[in-house]
Amino acid sequence: MFIPTHLTIINNLCIFFYHYHLWRHWAILQENPSLVKAYVEVVATKQSISLNPIDAHKLESLGLIAYESDRILPSCELYRAYFKKHYWQINVF
């Protein structure tokens, strides 16, 4: 039996409140397949990856990624959770 933890409940509430904001980013990504591919890589891994500089710049301009030393990461864990769940549902992961 699944018993939701406080973090799971908070995560689900955040996704609910920010749904339009997150959906808007998803729509923008869908317009550019190379951005989708790049962001899927970022969301799917916690290791250091390198991206096409143009894609990295576009993702950073959207506020979707942040740099930590030599690592490229989602700018917040909410983005990682939302996009990973969203893309998993359409079989990208």
Disulfide bonds with the S-S distance in Angstrom:
none
